[in-house]
Amino acid sequence: MEKVIEYPQVVETSCGLDVHKDIIVGTISRGNQSFETREFGADTSSLTSLRDWCKQSGVTHIVMESTGI
């Protein structure tokens, strides 16, 4: 039998960002129930769209990973 480790949900709606040179991939998580992923460019208008998407979705926390130098 596989052991399952569960953690209490602390943040209701969050967004994880994976930052690349030309694109940013964002995934909004609503608990463990639903996930939505979108891609955005790295220009100002695309970042504004990313911000608006997060605000409209009720995101309260954002985490970011950048694998570049």
PDB file of N, H, CA, C and O in Angstrom:
ATOM      1  N   MET A   1       0.845  -1.169   0.000  1.00  0.00           N
ATOM      2  CA  MET A   1       0.000   0.000   0.000  1.00  0.00           C
ATOM      3  C   MET A   1       0.892   1.233   0.000  1.00  0.00           C
ATOM      4  O   MET A   1       1.836   1.331   0.783  1.00  0.00           O
ATOM      5  N   GLU A   2       0.576   2.187  -0.901  1.00  0.00           N
ATOM      6  H   GLU A   2      -0.192   2.108  -1.538  1.00  0.00           H
ATOM      7  CA  GLU A   2       1.347   3.412  -1.011  1.00  0.00           C
ATOM      8  C   GLU A   2       0.912   4.401   0.056  1.00  0.00           C
ATOM      9  O   GLU A   2      -0.281   4.628   0.260  1.00  0.00           O
ATOM     10  N   LYS A   3       1.893   4.987   0.736  1.00  0.00           N
ATOM     11  H   LYS A   3       2.862   4.802   0.570  1.00  0.00           H
ATOM     12  CA  LYS A   3       1.592   5.966   1.773  1.00  0.00           C
ATOM     13  C   LYS A   3       1.289   7.317   1.124  1.00  0.00           C
ATOM     14  O   LYS A   3       2.059   7.795   0.291  1.00  0.00           O
ATOM     15  N   VAL A   4       0.186   7.919   1.498  1.00  0.00           N
ATOM     16  H   VAL A   4      -0.440   7.530   2.174  1.00  0.00           H
ATOM     17  CA  VAL A   4      -0.220   9.210   0.964  1.00  0.00           C
ATOM     18  C   VAL A   4      -0.009  10.270   2.035  1.00  0.00           C
ATOM     19  O   VAL A   4      -0.508  10.153   3.154  1.00  0.00           O
ATOM     20  N   ILE A   5       0.739  11.303   1.671  1.00  0.00           N
ATOM     21  H   ILE A   5       1.144  11.398   0.762  1.00  0.00           H
ATOM     22  CA  ILE A   5       0.978  12.405   2.593  1.00  0.00           C
ATOM     23  C   ILE A   5       0.097  13.566   2.158  1.00  0.00           C
ATOM     24  O   ILE A   5       0.135  13.978   0.998  1.00  0.00           O
ATOM     25  N   GLU A   6      -0.685  14.088   3.068  1.00  0.00           N
ATOM     26  H   GLU A   6      -0.716  13.754   4.010  1.00  0.00           H
ATOM     27  CA  GLU A   6      -1.555  15.208   2.754  1.00  0.00           C
ATOM     28  C   GLU A   6      -1.176  16.408   3.607  1.00  0.00           C
ATOM     29  O   GLU A   6      -0.803  16.274   4.772  1.00  0.00           O
ATOM     30  N   TYR A   7      -1.280  17.571   3.004  1.00  0.00           N
ATOM     31  H   TYR A   7      -1.583  17.680   2.057  1.00  0.00           H
ATOM     32  CA  TYR A   7      -0.979  18.819   3.690  1.00  0.00           C
ATOM     33  C   TYR A   7      -2.233  19.678   3.720  1.00  0.00           C
ATOM     34  O   TYR A   7      -3.024  19.641   2.777  1.00  0.00           O
ATOM     35  N   PRO A   8      -2.429  20.441   4.769  1.00  0.00           N
ATOM     36  CA  PRO A   8      -3.597  21.328   4.798  1.00  0.00           C
ATOM     37  C   PRO A   8      -3.450  22.422   3.746  1.00  0.00           C
ATOM     38  O   PRO A   8      -2.350  22.927   3.521  1.00  0.00           O
ATOM     39  N   GLN A   9      -4.551  22.786   3.105  1.00  0.00           N
ATOM     40  H   GLN A   9      -5.444  22.376   3.288  1.00  0.00           H
ATOM     41  CA  GLN A   9      -4.545  23.852   2.108  1.00  0.00           C
ATOM     42  C   GLN A   9      -4.495  25.193   2.828  1.00  0.00           C
ATOM     43  O   GLN A   9      -5.418  25.537   3.567  1.00  0.00           O
ATOM     44  N   VAL A  10      -3.425  25.948   2.616  1.00  0.00           N
ATOM     45  H   VAL A  10      -2.676  25.669   2.015  1.00  0.00           H
ATOM     46  CA  VAL A  10      -3.234  27.223   3.297  1.00  0.00           C
ATOM     47  C   VAL A  10      -3.680  28.383   2.400  1.00  0.00           C
ATOM     48  O   VAL A  10      -4.303  29.332   2.878  1.00  0.00           O
ATOM     49  N   VAL A  11      -3.367  28.311   1.119  1.00  0.00           N
ATOM     50  H   VAL A  11      -2.862  27.540   0.731  1.00  0.00           H
ATOM     51  CA  VAL A  11      -3.695  29.364   0.162  1.00  0.00           C
ATOM     52  C   VAL A  11      -4.797  28.836  -0.750  1.00  0.00           C
ATOM     53  O   VAL A  11      -4.655  27.775  -1.356  1.00  0.00           O
ATOM     54  N   GLU A  12      -5.889  29.576  -0.842  1.00  0.00           N
ATOM     55  H   GLU A  12      -6.005  30.438  -0.349  1.00  0.00           H
ATOM     56  CA  GLU A  12      -7.038  29.141  -1.635  1.00  0.00           C
ATOM     57  C   GLU A  12      -6.769  29.209  -3.135  1.00  0.00           C
ATOM     58  O   GLU A  12      -6.990  28.229  -3.847  1.00  0.00           O
ATOM     59  N   THR A  13      -6.291  30.363  -3.625  1.00  0.00           N
ATOM     60  H   THR A  13      -6.112  31.158  -3.046  1.00  0.00           H
ATOM     61  CA  THR A  13      -6.058  30.541  -5.057  1.00  0.00           C
ATOM     62  C   THR A  13      -4.673  31.135  -5.262  1.00  0.00           C
ATOM     63  O   THR A  13      -4.367  32.213  -4.754  1.00  0.00           O
ATOM     64  N   SER A  14      -3.834  30.415  -6.016  1.00  0.00           N
ATOM     65  H   SER A  14      -4.083  29.539  -6.429  1.00  0.00           H
ATOM     66  CA  SER A  14      -2.465  30.865  -6.225  1.00  0.00           C
ATOM     67  C   SER A  14      -2.081  30.698  -7.691  1.00  0.00           C
ATOM     68  O   SER A  14      -2.779  30.035  -8.459  1.00  0.00           O
ATOM     69  N   CYS A  15      -0.962  31.309  -8.063  1.00  0.00           N
ATOM     70  H   CYS A  15      -0.395  31.847  -7.439  1.00  0.00           H
ATOM     71  CA  CYS A  15      -0.466  31.201  -9.433  1.00  0.00           C
ATOM     72  C   CYS A  15       1.019  30.873  -9.386  1.00  0.00           C
ATOM     73  O   CYS A  15       1.787  31.525  -8.679  1.00  0.00           O
ATOM     74  N   GLY A  16       1.408  29.874 -10.134  1.00  0.00           N
ATOM     75  H   GLY A  16       0.784  29.345 -10.709  1.00  0.00           H
ATOM     76  CA  GLY A  16       2.818  29.532 -10.286  1.00  0.00           C
ATOM     77  C   GLY A  16       3.291  29.991 -11.654  1.00  0.00           C
ATOM     78  O   GLY A  16       2.617  29.746 -12.654  1.00  0.00           O
ATOM     79  N   LEU A  17       4.434  30.649 -11.712  1.00  0.00           N
ATOM     80  H   LEU A  17       4.982  30.848 -10.900  1.00  0.00           H
ATOM     81  CA  LEU A  17       4.971  31.164 -12.968  1.00  0.00           C
ATOM     82  C   LEU A  17       6.291  30.489 -13.296  1.00  0.00           C
ATOM     83  O   LEU A  17       7.165  30.355 -12.440  1.00  0.00           O
ATOM     84  N   ASP A  18       6.426  30.062 -14.555  1.00  0.00           N
ATOM     85  H   ASP A  18       5.716  30.171 -15.251  1.00  0.00           H
ATOM     86  CA  ASP A  18       7.688  29.532 -15.065  1.00  0.00           C
ATOM     87  C   ASP A  18       8.173  30.542 -16.099  1.00  0.00           C
ATOM     88  O   ASP A  18       7.566  30.698 -17.158  1.00  0.00           O
ATOM     89  N   VAL A  19       9.258  31.218 -15.788  1.00  0.00           N
ATOM     90  H   VAL A  19       9.751  31.092 -14.927  1.00  0.00           H
ATOM     91  CA  VAL A  19       9.736  32.332 -16.599  1.00  0.00           C
ATOM     92  C   VAL A  19      10.810  31.848 -17.569  1.00  0.00           C
ATOM     93  O   VAL A  19      11.806  31.247 -17.165  1.00  0.00           O
ATOM     94  N   HIS A  20      10.591  32.119 -18.849  1.00  0.00           N
ATOM     95  H   HIS A  20       9.782  32.607 -19.177  1.00  0.00           H
ATOM     96  CA  HIS A  20      11.556  31.809 -19.902  1.00  0.00           C
ATOM     97  C   HIS A  20      11.982  33.119 -20.550  1.00  0.00           C
ATOM     98  O   HIS A  20      11.506  34.188 -20.168  1.00  0.00           O
ATOM     99  N   LYS A  21      12.862  33.039 -21.514  1.00  0.00           N
ATOM    100  H   LYS A  21      13.248  32.171 -21.825  1.00  0.00           H
ATOM    101  CA  LYS A  21      13.354  34.259 -22.165  1.00  0.00           C
ATOM    102  C   LYS A  21      12.223  35.012 -22.878  1.00  0.00           C
ATOM    103  O   LYS A  21      12.108  36.230 -22.743  1.00  0.00           O
ATOM    104  N   ASP A  22      11.399  34.295 -23.628  1.00  0.00           N
ATOM    105  H   ASP A  22      11.493  33.305 -23.738  1.00  0.00           H
ATOM    106  CA  ASP A  22      10.378  34.950 -24.449  1.00  0.00           C
ATOM    107  C   ASP A  22       8.949  34.724 -23.979  1.00  0.00           C
ATOM    108  O   ASP A  22       8.039  35.434 -24.408  1.00  0.00           O
ATOM    109  N   ILE A  23       8.738  33.745 -23.103  1.00  0.00           N
ATOM    110  H   ILE A  23       9.477  33.168 -22.755  1.00  0.00           H
ATOM    111  CA  ILE A  23       7.376  33.463 -22.632  1.00  0.00           C
ATOM    112  C   ILE A  23       7.354  33.235 -21.126  1.00  0.00           C
ATOM    113  O   ILE A  23       8.362  32.884 -20.512  1.00  0.00           O
ATOM    114  N   ILE A  24       6.197  33.440 -20.565  1.00  0.00           N
ATOM    115  H   ILE A  24       5.378  33.725 -21.064  1.00  0.00           H
ATOM    116  CA  ILE A  24       5.945  33.139 -19.160  1.00  0.00           C
ATOM    117  C   ILE A  24       4.732  32.215 -19.134  1.00  0.00           C
ATOM    118  O   ILE A  24       3.676  32.545 -19.672  1.00  0.00           O
ATOM    119  N   VAL A  25       4.896  31.070 -18.508  1.00  0.00           N
ATOM    120  H   VAL A  25       5.754  30.802 -18.070  1.00  0.00           H
ATOM    121  CA  VAL A  25       3.796  30.119 -18.384  1.00  0.00           C
ATOM    122  C   VAL A  25       3.248  30.233 -16.971  1.00  0.00           C
ATOM    123  O   VAL A  25       3.984  30.079 -15.996  1.00  0.00           O
ATOM    124  N   GLY A  26       1.954  30.504 -16.866  1.00  0.00           N
ATOM    125  H   GLY A  26       1.357  30.629 -17.658  1.00  0.00           H
ATOM    126  CA  GLY A  26       1.314  30.638 -15.562  1.00  0.00           C
ATOM    127  C   GLY A  26       0.252  29.581 -15.365  1.00  0.00           C
ATOM    128  O   GLY A  26      -0.511  29.280 -16.283  1.00  0.00           O
ATOM    129  N   THR A  27       0.197  29.016 -14.168  1.00  0.00           N
ATOM    130  H   THR A  27       0.817  29.261 -13.422  1.00  0.00           H
ATOM    131  CA  THR A  27      -0.849  28.063 -13.805  1.00  0.00           C
ATOM    132  C   THR A  27      -1.518  28.545 -12.533  1.00  0.00           C
ATOM    133  O   THR A  27      -0.872  28.734 -11.503  1.00  0.00           O
ATOM    134  N   ILE A  28      -2.820  28.741 -12.624  1.00  0.00           N
ATOM    135  H   ILE A  28      -3.345  28.587 -13.461  1.00  0.00           H
ATOM    136  CA  ILE A  28      -3.598  29.123 -11.454  1.00  0.00           C
ATOM    137  C   ILE A  28      -4.179  27.866 -10.834  1.00  0.00           C
ATOM    138  O   ILE A  28      -4.795  27.045 -11.515  1.00  0.00           O
ATOM    139  N   SER A  29      -3.974  27.728  -9.535  1.00  0.00           N
ATOM    140  H   SER A  29      -3.474  28.395  -8.982  1.00  0.00           H
ATOM    141  CA  SER A  29      -4.474  26.589  -8.768  1.00  0.00           C
ATOM    142  C   SER A  29      -5.542  27.078  -7.802  1.00  0.00           C
ATOM    143  O   SER A  29      -5.333  28.017  -7.034  1.00  0.00           O
ATOM    144  N   ARG A  30      -6.676  26.425  -7.861  1.00  0.00           N
ATOM    145  H   ARG A  30      -6.846  25.662  -8.485  1.00  0.00           H
ATOM    146  CA  ARG A  30      -7.753  26.718  -6.917  1.00  0.00           C
ATOM    147  C   ARG A  30      -7.880  25.502  -5.999  1.00  0.00           C
ATOM    148  O   ARG A  30      -8.634  24.568  -6.270  1.00  0.00           O
ATOM    149  N   GLY A  31      -7.118  25.545  -4.909  1.00  0.00           N
ATOM    150  H   GLY A  31      -6.505  26.304  -4.689  1.00  0.00           H
ATOM    151  CA  GLY A  31      -7.033  24.376  -4.031  1.00  0.00           C
ATOM    152  C   GLY A  31      -6.409  23.241  -4.810  1.00  0.00           C
ATOM    153  O   GLY A  31      -5.498  23.459  -5.609  1.00  0.00           O
ATOM    154  N   ASN A  32      -6.886  22.045  -4.587  1.00  0.00           N
ATOM    155  H   ASN A  32      -7.626  21.868  -3.939  1.00  0.00           H
ATOM    156  CA  ASN A  32      -6.435  20.896  -5.376  1.00  0.00           C
ATOM    157  C   ASN A  32      -7.513  20.480  -6.360  1.00  0.00           C
ATOM    158  O   ASN A  32      -7.484  19.367  -6.885  1.00  0.00           O
ATOM    159  N   GLN A  33      -8.469  21.376  -6.612  1.00  0.00           N
ATOM    160  H   GLN A  33      -8.492  22.280  -6.185  1.00  0.00           H
ATOM    161  CA  GLN A  33      -9.629  21.004  -7.405  1.00  0.00           C
ATOM    162  C   GLN A  33      -9.508  21.376  -8.871  1.00  0.00           C
ATOM    163  O   GLN A  33      -9.905  20.585  -9.727  1.00  0.00           O
ATOM    164  N   SER A  34      -8.978  22.546  -9.194  1.00  0.00           N
ATOM    165  H   SER A  34      -8.656  23.189  -8.499  1.00  0.00           H
ATOM    166  CA  SER A  34      -8.892  22.923 -10.601  1.00  0.00           C
ATOM    167  C   SER A  34      -7.613  23.697 -10.876  1.00  0.00           C
ATOM    168  O   SER A  34      -7.097  24.417 -10.021  1.00  0.00           O
ATOM    169  N   PHE A  35      -7.124  23.527 -12.084  1.00  0.00           N
ATOM    170  H   PHE A  35      -7.543  22.942 -12.779  1.00  0.00           H
ATOM    171  CA  PHE A  35      -5.906  24.186 -12.533  1.00  0.00           C
ATOM    172  C   PHE A  35      -6.162  24.764 -13.923  1.00  0.00           C
ATOM    173  O   PHE A  35      -6.836  24.144 -14.746  1.00  0.00           O
ATOM    174  N   GLU A  36      -5.628  25.938 -14.175  1.00  0.00           N
ATOM    175  H   GLU A  36      -5.080  26.441 -13.507  1.00  0.00           H
ATOM    176  CA  GLU A  36      -5.741  26.562 -15.493  1.00  0.00           C
ATOM    177  C   GLU A  36      -4.374  27.108 -15.867  1.00  0.00           C
ATOM    178  O   GLU A  36      -3.754  27.824 -15.081  1.00  0.00           O
ATOM    179  N   THR A  37      -3.898  26.776 -17.065  1.00  0.00           N
ATOM    180  H   THR A  37      -4.402  26.195 -17.704  1.00  0.00           H
ATOM    181  CA  THR A  37      -2.575  27.197 -17.515  1.00  0.00           C
ATOM    182  C   THR A  37      -2.697  28.056 -18.764  1.00  0.00           C
ATOM    183  O   THR A  37      -3.463  27.743 -19.675  1.00  0.00           O
ATOM    184  N   ARG A  38      -1.940  29.133 -18.794  1.00  0.00           N
ATOM    185  H   ARG A  38      -1.317  29.387 -18.054  1.00  0.00           H
ATOM    186  CA  ARG A  38      -1.884  30.025 -19.954  1.00  0.00           C
ATOM    187  C   ARG A  38      -0.441  30.454 -20.198  1.00  0.00           C
ATOM    188  O   ARG A  38       0.388  30.435 -19.287  1.00  0.00           O
ATOM    189  N   GLU A  39      -0.155  30.838 -21.433  1.00  0.00           N
ATOM    190  H   GLU A  39      -0.828  30.854 -22.172  1.00  0.00           H
ATOM    191  CA  GLU A  39       1.161  31.362 -21.800  1.00  0.00           C
ATOM    192  C   GLU A  39       1.041  32.845 -22.124  1.00  0.00           C
ATOM    193  O   GLU A  39       0.054  33.284 -22.714  1.00  0.00           O
ATOM    194  N   PHE A  40       2.055  33.609 -21.733  1.00  0.00           N
ATOM    195  H   PHE A  40       2.857  33.252 -21.254  1.00  0.00           H
ATOM    196  CA  PHE A  40       2.103  35.043 -21.980  1.00  0.00           C
ATOM    197  C   PHE A  40       3.469  35.391 -22.538  1.00  0.00           C
ATOM    198  O   PHE A  40       4.458  34.710 -22.265  1.00  0.00           O
ATOM    199  N   GLY A  41       3.512  36.452 -23.318  1.00  0.00           N
ATOM    200  H   GLY A  41       2.708  37.004 -23.539  1.00  0.00           H
ATOM    201  CA  GLY A  41       4.788  36.950 -23.803  1.00  0.00           C
ATOM    202  C   GLY A  41       5.522  37.677 -22.684  1.00  0.00           C
ATOM    203  O   GLY A  41       5.002  37.835 -21.579  1.00  0.00           O
ATOM    204  N   ALA A  42       6.744  38.118 -22.992  1.00  0.00           N
ATOM    205  H   ALA A  42       7.166  37.990 -23.889  1.00  0.00           H
ATOM    206  CA  ALA A  42       7.547  38.801 -21.989  1.00  0.00           C
ATOM    207  C   ALA A  42       7.488  40.324 -22.143  1.00  0.00           C
ATOM    208  O   ALA A  42       8.217  41.042 -21.459  1.00  0.00           O
ATOM    209  N   ASP A  43       6.621  40.820 -23.038  1.00  0.00           N
ATOM    210  H   ASP A  43       6.028  40.236 -23.593  1.00  0.00           H
ATOM    211  CA  ASP A  43       6.509  42.262 -23.243  1.00  0.00           C
ATOM    212  C   ASP A  43       5.518  42.862 -22.239  1.00  0.00           C
ATOM    213  O   ASP A  43       4.787  42.133 -21.570  1.00  0.00           O
ATOM    214  N   THR A  44       5.500  44.176 -22.141  1.00  0.00           N
ATOM    215  H   THR A  44       6.095  44.768 -22.685  1.00  0.00           H
ATOM    216  CA  THR A  44       4.689  44.867 -21.135  1.00  0.00           C
ATOM    217  C   THR A  44       3.202  44.568 -21.260  1.00  0.00           C
ATOM    218  O   THR A  44       2.537  44.332 -20.251  1.00  0.00           O
ATOM    219  N   SER A  45       2.663  44.574 -22.487  1.00  0.00           N
ATOM    220  H   SER A  45       3.204  44.766 -23.306  1.00  0.00           H
ATOM    221  CA  SER A  45       1.223  44.327 -22.649  1.00  0.00           C
ATOM    222  C   SER A  45       0.848  42.913 -22.234  1.00  0.00           C
ATOM    223  O   SER A  45      -0.236  42.700 -21.691  1.00  0.00           O
ATOM    224  N   SER A  46       1.719  41.946 -22.477  1.00  0.00           N
ATOM    225  H   SER A  46       2.600  42.119 -22.918  1.00  0.00           H
ATOM    226  CA  SER A  46       1.450  40.565 -22.059  1.00  0.00           C
ATOM    227  C   SER A  46       1.520  40.432 -20.540  1.00  0.00           C
ATOM    228  O   SER A  46       0.726  39.707 -19.942  1.00  0.00           O
ATOM    229  N   LEU A  47       2.463  41.127 -19.918  1.00  0.00           N
ATOM    230  H   LEU A  47       3.108  41.717 -20.404  1.00  0.00           H
ATOM    231  CA  LEU A  47       2.560  41.098 -18.462  1.00  0.00           C
ATOM    232  C   LEU A  47       1.338  41.750 -17.819  1.00  0.00           C
ATOM    233  O   LEU A  47       0.890  41.331 -16.752  1.00  0.00           O
ATOM    234  N   THR A  48       0.806  42.777 -18.477  1.00  0.00           N
ATOM    235  H   THR A  48       1.170  43.117 -19.343  1.00  0.00           H
ATOM    236  CA  THR A  48      -0.423  43.406 -18.001  1.00  0.00           C
ATOM    237  C   THR A  48      -1.583  42.420 -18.096  1.00  0.00           C
ATOM    238  O   THR A  48      -2.423  42.362 -17.199  1.00  0.00           O
ATOM    239  N   SER A  49      -1.632  41.649 -19.173  1.00  0.00           N
ATOM    240  H   SER A  49      -0.950  41.696 -19.902  1.00  0.00           H
ATOM    241  CA  SER A  49      -2.669  40.622 -19.326  1.00  0.00           C
ATOM    242  C   SER A  49      -2.539  39.544 -18.256  1.00  0.00           C
ATOM    243  O   SER A  49      -3.543  39.074 -17.721  1.00  0.00           O
ATOM    244  N   LEU A  50      -1.302  39.152 -17.941  1.00  0.00           N
ATOM    245  H   LEU A  50      -0.486  39.534 -18.375  1.00  0.00           H
ATOM    246  CA  LEU A  50      -1.051  38.172 -16.879  1.00  0.00           C
ATOM    247  C   LEU A  50      -1.553  38.714 -15.545  1.00  0.00           C
ATOM    248  O   LEU A  50      -2.232  38.006 -14.800  1.00  0.00           O
ATOM    249  N   ARG A  51      -1.224  39.956 -15.246  1.00  0.00           N
ATOM    250  H   ARG A  51      -0.673  40.530 -15.851  1.00  0.00           H
ATOM    251  CA  ARG A  51      -1.691  40.589 -14.012  1.00  0.00           C
ATOM    252  C   ARG A  51      -3.216  40.608 -13.936  1.00  0.00           C
ATOM    253  O   ARG A  51      -3.798  40.256 -12.910  1.00  0.00           O
ATOM    254  N   ASP A  52      -3.851  41.018 -15.020  1.00  0.00           N
ATOM    255  H   ASP A  52      -3.378  41.303 -15.854  1.00  0.00           H
ATOM    256  CA  ASP A  52      -5.315  41.094 -15.043  1.00  0.00           C
ATOM    257  C   ASP A  52      -5.952  39.718 -14.860  1.00  0.00           C
ATOM    258  O   ASP A  52      -6.952  39.585 -14.155  1.00  0.00           O
ATOM    259  N   TRP A  53      -5.376  38.696 -15.492  1.00  0.00           N
ATOM    260  H   TRP A  53      -4.563  38.803 -16.065  1.00  0.00           H
ATOM    261  CA  TRP A  53      -5.875  37.317 -15.355  1.00  0.00           C
ATOM    262  C   TRP A  53      -5.797  36.876 -13.893  1.00  0.00           C
ATOM    263  O   TRP A  53      -6.741  36.281 -13.373  1.00  0.00           O
ATOM    264  N   CYS A  54      -4.676  37.165 -13.230  1.00  0.00           N
ATOM    265  H   CYS A  54      -3.909  37.649 -13.652  1.00  0.00           H
ATOM    266  CA  CYS A  54      -4.512  36.796 -11.822  1.00  0.00           C
ATOM    267  C   CYS A  54      -5.520  37.538 -10.937  1.00  0.00           C
ATOM    268  O   CYS A  54      -6.135  36.944 -10.052  1.00  0.00           O
ATOM    269  N   LYS A  55      -5.679  38.830 -11.185  1.00  0.00           N
ATOM    270  H   LYS A  55      -5.179  39.312 -11.904  1.00  0.00           H
ATOM    271  CA  LYS A  55      -6.622  39.617 -10.380  1.00  0.00           C
ATOM    272  C   LYS A  55      -8.059  39.132 -10.567  1.00  0.00           C
ATOM    273  O   LYS A  55      -8.798  38.990  -9.592  1.00  0.00           O
ATOM    274  N   GLN A  56      -8.457  38.878 -11.815  1.00  0.00           N
ATOM    275  H   GLN A  56      -7.857  38.994 -12.607  1.00  0.00           H
ATOM    276  CA  GLN A  56      -9.818  38.416 -12.106  1.00  0.00           C
ATOM    277  C   GLN A  56     -10.079  37.034 -11.515  1.00  0.00           C
ATOM    278  O   GLN A  56     -11.218  36.703 -11.189  1.00  0.00           O
ATOM    279  N   SER A  57      -9.033  36.232 -11.379  1.00  0.00           N
ATOM    280  H   SER A  57      -8.107  36.501 -11.644  1.00  0.00           H
ATOM    281  CA  SER A  57      -9.171  34.870 -10.850  1.00  0.00           C
ATOM    282  C   SER A  57      -9.104  34.820  -9.330  1.00  0.00           C
ATOM    283  O   SER A  57      -9.299  33.758  -8.738  1.00  0.00           O
ATOM    284  N   GLY A  58      -8.832  35.954  -8.690  1.00  0.00           N
ATOM    285  H   GLY A  58      -8.673  36.816  -9.171  1.00  0.00           H
ATOM    286  CA  GLY A  58      -8.772  36.000  -7.230  1.00  0.00           C
ATOM    287  C   GLY A  58      -7.479  35.467  -6.645  1.00  0.00           C
ATOM    288  O   GLY A  58      -7.460  35.013  -5.501  1.00  0.00           O
ATOM    289  N   VAL A  59      -6.404  35.516  -7.406  1.00  0.00           N
ATOM    290  H   VAL A  59      -6.420  35.885  -8.335  1.00  0.00           H
ATOM    291  CA  VAL A  59      -5.102  35.038  -6.928  1.00  0.00           C
ATOM    292  C   VAL A  59      -4.620  35.929  -5.790  1.00  0.00           C
ATOM    293  O   VAL A  59      -4.640  37.156  -5.891  1.00  0.00           O
ATOM    294  N   THR A  60      -4.186  35.288  -4.702  1.00  0.00           N
ATOM    295  H   THR A  60      -4.170  34.292  -4.620  1.00  0.00           H
ATOM    296  CA  THR A  60      -3.654  36.034  -3.563  1.00  0.00           C
ATOM    297  C   THR A  60      -2.146  35.840  -3.389  1.00  0.00           C
ATOM    298  O   THR A  60      -1.490  36.644  -2.727  1.00  0.00           O
ATOM    299  N   HIS A  61      -1.592  34.771  -3.983  1.00  0.00           N
ATOM    300  H   HIS A  61      -2.125  34.117  -4.520  1.00  0.00           H
ATOM    301  CA  HIS A  61      -0.164  34.487  -3.858  1.00  0.00           C
ATOM    302  C   HIS A  61       0.378  34.032  -5.211  1.00  0.00           C
ATOM    303  O   HIS A  61      -0.275  33.288  -5.943  1.00  0.00           O
ATOM    304  N   ILE A  62       1.590  34.499  -5.524  1.00  0.00           N
ATOM    305  H   ILE A  62       2.121  35.103  -4.930  1.00  0.00           H
ATOM    306  CA  ILE A  62       2.252  34.099  -6.765  1.00  0.00           C
ATOM    307  C   ILE A  62       3.641  33.589  -6.424  1.00  0.00           C
ATOM    308  O   ILE A  62       4.364  34.194  -5.634  1.00  0.00           O
ATOM    309  N   VAL A  63       4.004  32.461  -7.034  1.00  0.00           N
ATOM    310  H   VAL A  63       3.416  31.969  -7.676  1.00  0.00           H
ATOM    311  CA  VAL A  63       5.366  31.920  -6.888  1.00  0.00           C
ATOM    312  C   VAL A  63       5.989  31.885  -8.272  1.00  0.00           C
ATOM    313  O   VAL A  63       5.287  31.719  -9.269  1.00  0.00           O
ATOM    314  N   MET A  64       7.306  32.040  -8.335  1.00  0.00           N
ATOM    315  H   MET A  64       7.876  32.174  -7.524  1.00  0.00           H
ATOM    316  CA  MET A  64       7.979  32.148  -9.622  1.00  0.00           C
ATOM    317  C   MET A  64       9.243  31.314  -9.626  1.00  0.00           C
ATOM    318  O   MET A  64       9.969  31.238  -8.634  1.00  0.00           O
ATOM    319  N   GLU A  65       9.491  30.680 -10.783  1.00  0.00           N
ATOM    320  H   GLU A  65       8.901  30.741 -11.588  1.00  0.00           H
ATOM    321  CA  GLU A  65      10.746  29.954 -10.992  1.00  0.00           C
ATOM    322  C   GLU A  65      11.399  30.503 -12.244  1.00  0.00           C
ATOM    323  O   GLU A  65      10.752  30.635 -13.284  1.00  0.00           O
ATOM    324  N   SER A  66      12.648  30.815 -12.148  1.00  0.00           N
ATOM    325  H   SER A  66      13.173  30.708 -11.304  1.00  0.00           H
ATOM    326  CA  SER A  66      13.410  31.237 -13.311  1.00  0.00           C
ATOM    327  C   SER A  66      14.643  30.358 -13.389  1.00  0.00           C
ATOM    328  O   SER A  66      15.438  30.297 -12.451  1.00  0.00           O
ATOM    329  N   THR A  67      14.796  29.674 -14.521  1.00  0.00           N
ATOM    330  H   THR A  67      14.150  29.723 -15.283  1.00  0.00           H
ATOM    331  CA  THR A  67      15.913  28.738 -14.648  1.00  0.00           C
ATOM    332  C   THR A  67      17.095  29.365 -15.370  1.00  0.00           C
ATOM    333  O   THR A  67      18.119  28.707 -15.549  1.00  0.00           O
ATOM    334  N   GLY A  68      16.978  30.629 -15.791  1.00  0.00           N
ATOM    335  H   GLY A  68      16.146  31.164 -15.645  1.00  0.00           H
ATOM    336  CA  GLY A  68      18.071  31.305 -16.479  1.00  0.00           C
ATOM    337  C   GLY A  68      19.091  31.857 -15.510  1.00  0.00           C
ATOM    338  O   GLY A  68      18.971  31.711 -14.294  1.00  0.00           O
ATOM    339  N   ILE A  69      20.078  32.483 -16.068  1.00  0.00           N
ATOM    340  H   ILE A  69      20.175  32.601 -17.056  1.00  0.00           H
ATOM    341  CA  ILE A  69      21.153  33.068 -15.269  1.00  0.00           C
ATOM    342  C   ILE A  69      20.734  34.441 -14.780  1.00  0.00           C
ATOM    343  O   ILE A  69      21.499  35.109 -14.085  1.00  0.00           O
TER     344      ILE A  69
END
